[in-house]
Structure formats: C-alpha cells, structure tokens
Amino acid sequence: MNTITQETIGRMLKPRPEDGHKGTFGHAILVAGKYGMAGACILASRACLRSGTGKLTVHIPRLNNDILQISVPEAIIQHDSSQAMFTQASDLSQYDALGIGPGLGTDQATAFAVHDQLLDARRLDIPTVIDADALNILAMYPQWWNDIPCRTVITPHAGEYARLEKAGFDFSSVTLVMKGRNTTITTPGKTQSYVCPWGNSGMATAGSGDVLTGLVLGLLAQGYNTTEAAVLGVSFHALAGDRAASVFGKHSMLASDIVDNIRVELKNVFL
C-alpha cells in the first residue's frame, strides 16, 4: 500500500491554464439533499466549487430552492419534479461528472430515480462519485450493480461499506474510498492502493463526508481520472481538516470549517 505524500499530490495535479475559462474546467452535476437535508447539498456544492471546477449544477427538490440560492449563489439550480425529494433523473449529456447521494433518502421513488440516473451516466460514460444514500440504495437493490457507470468512485463509511459487503457487492469493480482513520483508496481490480496519512478525529462530524464527495466530483469534472480524483480529494479533505483542527480544535470542528480551509491547502500547493 502506497502512503500518499506531497510528492504524490504534485505528480497528479494538473497545471491550470492562464487562458482557461469556466468551460475549460468542467461542468459538474450534483444530485443531493431531500427536503430537510439541504445542508448535505450545500456542503458538497461548496466543496465542489472550491476544488476549481468551472460550473456546478445542483439537482434539488423545489422546497430547497431558496436555501441553495442563498447559501451557494455560484451554483446553477435545477429543480426536481417533486417538492421534497429526488424522483426525476437529469439528462447528463451536457455534464462532465456526476455526484449522487448525499442527503437523498432511500424512498422507493428516489431509489428508482437513482437507478435511472446511474443508467444514464453509464450510457454516456460520465465519471461518477456515489456516496451516502445512493450507496444504501445500491445495497438494497443488488440487481442494479451492473448498471453502475464504468468510471465510478464510491466513498462509504464503515456502516455503508458493511451494508454493501453483506449484500455481496464487488468492491474491485470501482475505485473505493474507504473513509475512516487513515482513509484508504483502492483502484479497480485492486491493482493499486493508497493510504492517507493526514486527518484527525475532529473530522468525524456530520457533513464531513459530503465535503469529500463534492471535492471528488469537482476533480472528476476537471478531467482527473478516478484514481487521481480520489487520491487528491481525500488528501485535500484531510489536509483542510488538519488545518481546521489547528484553528478550532478537534472538539469544536464543523464540516463547514473543512470547506473553508480547502482554499488554503490548494493555494499552498499552487504557490
């Protein structure tokens, strides 16, 4: 297993062309946040935009519109046909990457919409990061596993991993980010594995995983492959978490503190 170092990050990072425009840096779409869980969408959206992606569209139920418009004014809002949850898959043909799962819920209508969305991503070969309730839905419907996009990152915590493992999921078919102390990344076919040496217990707080999903999504949209997006996303997430802990302490950290420090870590790398 390879320990991630600053040199690992340096080798993977792409230079940002000075003559680039927002179209140069990718258009991501995030499907997240049923009514009452808009925070998951906000955290993932802010992290995605901090990663350097050019544009982000968020697909949300109508009742979350005002919350997102105010909290993340940089995002483009796309409404679901439902007032309160995800029930309608988006046409992905104009997007460069898909993120799906944070705060979605696992209602049957949502589950079938998640399946439709993954099918479209597979048909169009859109790189995808799957997290949270989208993983729980996959654990509930093993018959859908062959419909997962070919270029997929999954980011389970221990509970989500256990549910998928119990159902018999083949983790070697995806890029696996196993969240926890010293988060690990395993590539498809288990050909390579990485361990993150950074991070701290203050990151064990609600919303922290949503931040990671947003980071990985933004990197995929910029053209990083699944391994690069996973390694870089995990690294910047952990480094930002360590910086937040140095300011606020591990006991008082919030997931939004991690988001706020992503910009500092990226600036340090690109100095």
C-alpha positions as CSV (number, residue, x, y, z in Angstrom):
1,M,0.0,0.0,0.0
2,N,1.3,3.4,-1.0
3,T,1.3,6.2,1.6
4,I,0.2,9.5,0.0
5,T,2.9,12.2,0.1
6,Q,3.2,15.8,-1.0
7,E,5.1,14.3,-4.0
8,T,2.2,12.1,-4.8
9,I,-0.1,15.1,-4.9
10,G,2.4,17.1,-7.0
11,R,2.6,14.3,-9.6
12,M,-1.1,14.1,-10.0
13,L,-2.1,17.8,-10.1
14,K,-2.6,19.4,-13.5
15,P,-1.5,23.0,-14.2
16,R,-4.3,25.5,-14.5
17,P,-4.0,27.2,-17.9
18,E,-4.0,31.0,-17.5
19,D,-6.1,31.4,-20.7
20,G,-8.8,29.0,-19.5
21,H,-12.4,29.9,-19.0
22,K,-15.2,28.2,-17.0
23,G,-15.8,25.8,-19.7
24,T,-12.2,24.7,-19.6
25,F,-12.6,23.4,-16.0
26,G,-15.6,21.2,-16.4
27,H,-19.3,21.3,-15.6
28,A,-20.3,19.0,-12.7
29,I,-23.8,18.0,-11.6
30,L,-24.7,17.1,-8.0
31,V,-27.9,15.2,-7.1
32,A,-28.3,15.6,-3.4
33,G,-30.4,16.9,-0.5
34,K,-34.1,15.9,0.0
35,Y,-36.1,18.5,1.9
36,G,-34.7,18.7,5.5
37,M,-31.3,17.6,4.3
38,A,-30.3,20.7,2.2
39,G,-27.2,21.0,4.3
40,A,-25.7,17.9,2.7
41,C,-26.1,19.5,-0.7
42,I,-24.7,22.9,0.4
43,L,-21.5,21.3,1.9
44,A,-20.9,19.1,-1.2
45,S,-21.6,22.1,-3.5
46,R,-19.3,24.5,-1.8
47,A,-16.5,21.8,-1.7
48,C,-17.0,21.1,-5.4
49,L,-16.7,24.7,-6.4
50,R,-13.6,25.1,-4.1
51,S,-12.0,22.3,-6.0
52,G,-11.6,24.5,-9.1
53,T,-14.4,23.2,-11.3
54,G,-15.8,25.8,-13.7
55,K,-19.5,25.2,-13.2
56,L,-21.8,23.3,-10.9
57,T,-25.4,22.4,-11.4
58,V,-27.3,21.1,-8.4
59,H,-30.4,19.0,-8.8
60,I,-32.7,19.6,-5.8
61,P,-36.3,19.4,-4.8
62,R,-38.2,22.7,-5.2
63,L,-38.5,23.2,-1.4
64,N,-34.7,23.6,-1.2
65,N,-34.5,26.3,-3.8
66,D,-34.2,29.4,-1.6
67,I,-31.8,27.7,0.7
68,L,-29.4,26.8,-2.1
69,Q,-29.8,30.1,-3.9
70,I,-28.8,32.0,-0.8
71,S,-26.1,29.6,0.5
72,V,-24.3,28.7,-2.8
73,P,-25.1,31.6,-5.2
74,E,-22.4,30.3,-7.6
75,A,-24.3,27.1,-8.3
76,I,-26.9,26.6,-11.1
77,I,-30.2,25.3,-9.7
78,Q,-32.1,22.5,-11.4
79,H,-35.5,21.6,-9.8
80,D,-36.8,18.1,-9.4
81,S,-40.4,17.4,-10.3
82,S,-41.0,16.6,-6.7
83,Q,-41.4,19.3,-4.0
84,A,-39.4,17.4,-1.4
85,M,-37.2,14.6,-2.8
86,F,-35.4,13.2,-5.8
87,T,-37.7,11.5,-8.2
88,Q,-36.6,12.6,-11.7
89,A,-33.3,11.8,-13.3
90,S,-31.4,14.5,-15.2
91,D,-30.2,14.4,-18.8
92,L,-26.5,14.2,-18.3
93,S,-25.4,14.9,-21.8
94,Q,-24.1,18.4,-21.0
95,Y,-22.1,17.5,-17.9
96,D,-18.6,16.2,-17.3
97,A,-19.1,14.4,-14.0
98,L,-21.9,13.3,-11.7
99,G,-22.1,13.2,-7.9
100,I,-25.1,11.5,-6.3
101,G,-26.2,10.5,-2.9
102,P,-25.7,13.0,0.0
103,G,-28.9,13.5,1.9
104,L,-31.1,11.9,-0.7
105,G,-33.1,9.5,1.4
106,T,-34.0,5.9,0.3
107,D,-37.7,6.2,-0.6
108,Q,-38.7,3.9,-3.4
109,A,-39.3,6.7,-5.8
110,T,-35.9,8.1,-5.0
111,A,-34.3,4.7,-5.4
112,F,-35.7,4.2,-8.9
113,A,-34.6,7.7,-9.9
114,V,-31.1,7.0,-8.7
115,H,-31.1,3.8,-10.8
116,D,-32.2,5.8,-13.9
117,Q,-29.5,8.4,-13.2
118,L,-26.8,5.8,-12.9
119,L,-28.0,4.1,-16.1
120,D,-27.7,7.4,-18.0
121,A,-24.3,8.0,-16.6
122,R,-23.2,4.6,-17.7
123,R,-24.7,5.0,-21.2
124,L,-22.8,8.3,-21.6
125,D,-19.7,7.1,-19.8
126,I,-19.9,10.0,-17.3
127,P,-17.4,9.7,-14.4
128,T,-19.4,9.4,-11.2
129,V,-18.9,9.6,-7.4
130,I,-21.6,7.7,-5.4
131,D,-22.0,8.4,-1.7
132,A,-24.3,8.1,1.3
133,D,-27.9,7.2,0.5
134,A,-27.1,6.3,-3.1
135,L,-24.8,3.6,-1.6
136,N,-27.6,2.5,0.7
137,I,-29.9,2.2,-2.2
138,L,-27.4,0.0,-4.1
139,A,-27.2,-2.2,-1.0
140,M,-31.0,-2.6,-1.2
141,Y,-31.1,-3.4,-4.9
142,P,-28.2,-5.7,-5.9
143,Q,-29.8,-6.3,-9.3
144,W,-28.7,-2.7,-10.3
145,W,-25.0,-3.2,-9.7
146,N,-24.2,-3.9,-13.3
147,D,-25.7,-0.5,-14.2
148,I,-23.1,1.4,-12.3
149,P,-21.0,3.7,-14.6
150,C,-17.7,2.2,-15.6
151,R,-15.7,5.1,-14.2
152,T,-17.1,5.2,-10.6
153,V,-15.7,6.3,-7.2
154,I,-17.6,5.2,-4.1
155,T,-17.0,6.8,-0.8
156,P,-18.6,4.7,2.0
157,H,-18.0,5.0,5.7
158,A,-17.9,1.8,7.8
159,G,-21.7,1.4,8.0
160,E,-22.3,1.9,4.3
161,Y,-19.4,-0.5,3.5
162,A,-20.8,-3.1,5.8
163,R,-24.3,-3.0,4.1
164,L,-22.8,-3.3,0.7
165,E,-20.4,-6.1,1.8
166,K,-23.3,-8.0,3.4
167,A,-25.2,-7.8,0.1
168,G,-22.2,-9.2,-1.8
169,F,-21.0,-6.1,-3.6
170,D,-17.8,-6.5,-5.7
171,F,-15.7,-3.6,-4.5
172,S,-13.0,-4.4,-7.1
173,S,-15.3,-3.1,-9.8
174,V,-15.0,0.5,-8.7
175,T,-12.5,3.0,-7.2
176,L,-13.1,2.5,-3.5
177,V,-12.5,5.3,-0.9
178,M,-12.9,3.7,2.5
179,K,-13.4,6.6,4.9
180,G,-12.1,6.5,8.4
181,R,-8.9,7.0,10.3
182,N,-6.2,6.8,7.6
183,T,-8.7,6.7,4.7
184,T,-7.7,4.2,2.0
185,I,-8.2,4.3,-1.7
186,T,-8.2,1.1,-3.8
187,T,-8.3,1.1,-7.6
188,P,-10.5,-1.2,-9.8
189,G,-9.2,-4.7,-9.8
190,K,-7.3,-3.9,-6.6
191,T,-4.2,-3.1,-8.7
192,Q,-3.1,-0.2,-6.5
193,S,-3.9,1.1,-3.1
194,Y,-3.1,4.3,-1.2
195,V,-3.4,5.3,2.4
196,C,-3.8,8.9,3.5
197,P,-1.5,9.9,6.4
198,W,-3.4,13.1,7.3
199,G,-6.8,13.7,9.0
200,N,-8.0,13.8,12.6
201,S,-10.9,12.8,14.8
202,G,-12.4,16.3,14.5
203,M,-13.4,15.3,11.0
204,A,-15.8,12.7,12.5
205,T,-18.7,15.1,12.3
206,A,-21.9,15.4,10.3
207,G,-21.4,16.6,6.8
208,S,-17.7,15.8,6.5
209,G,-18.3,13.0,4.0
210,D,-20.5,15.4,1.9
211,V,-17.5,17.7,1.7
212,L,-15.3,14.8,0.3
213,T,-18.0,13.9,-2.2
214,G,-18.0,17.5,-3.5
215,L,-14.2,17.6,-3.8
216,V,-14.1,14.3,-5.7
217,L,-16.9,15.4,-8.0
218,G,-15.2,18.7,-8.8
219,L,-11.9,16.9,-9.6
220,L,-13.6,14.4,-11.9
221,A,-15.3,17.3,-13.8
222,Q,-11.9,18.8,-14.4
223,G,-10.7,15.7,-16.2
224,Y,-8.9,13.9,-13.4
225,N,-9.3,10.1,-13.7
226,T,-11.0,8.2,-10.8
227,T,-7.7,7.3,-9.0
228,E,-6.4,10.9,-9.2
229,A,-9.7,12.4,-8.1
230,A,-10.0,10.0,-5.2
231,V,-6.4,10.5,-4.0
232,L,-6.4,14.3,-4.4
233,G,-9.9,14.6,-3.0
234,V,-9.0,12.6,0.1
235,S,-5.7,14.4,0.5
236,F,-7.1,17.9,0.3
237,H,-10.1,16.9,2.5
238,A,-7.7,15.6,5.2
239,L,-5.2,18.5,5.0
240,A,-8.0,21.0,5.2
241,G,-9.4,19.1,8.2
242,D,-6.0,19.2,9.9
243,R,-5.7,23.0,9.3
244,A,-9.3,23.5,10.7
245,A,-8.4,21.4,13.8
246,S,-5.3,23.6,14.4
247,V,-7.6,26.7,14.5
248,F,-10.8,25.4,16.1
249,G,-9.7,22.3,18.0
250,K,-10.9,18.8,17.2
251,H,-13.9,19.0,19.6
252,S,-15.4,22.1,18.0
253,M,-14.8,21.5,14.3
254,L,-17.7,21.6,11.8
255,A,-17.8,20.3,8.3
256,S,-18.0,23.8,7.0
257,D,-14.7,24.5,8.7
258,I,-13.2,21.9,6.4
259,V,-14.7,23.5,3.3
260,D,-13.3,26.9,4.4
261,N,-9.8,25.5,4.6
262,I,-9.7,23.8,1.2
263,R,-8.8,27.0,-0.5
264,V,-5.8,27.4,1.8
265,E,-4.4,24.0,1.1
266,L,-4.9,24.4,-2.7
267,K,-3.2,27.8,-2.6
268,N,-0.3,26.3,-0.7
269,V,0.2,23.6,-3.3
270,F,0.0,26.0,-6.3
271,L,2.2,28.7,-4.9
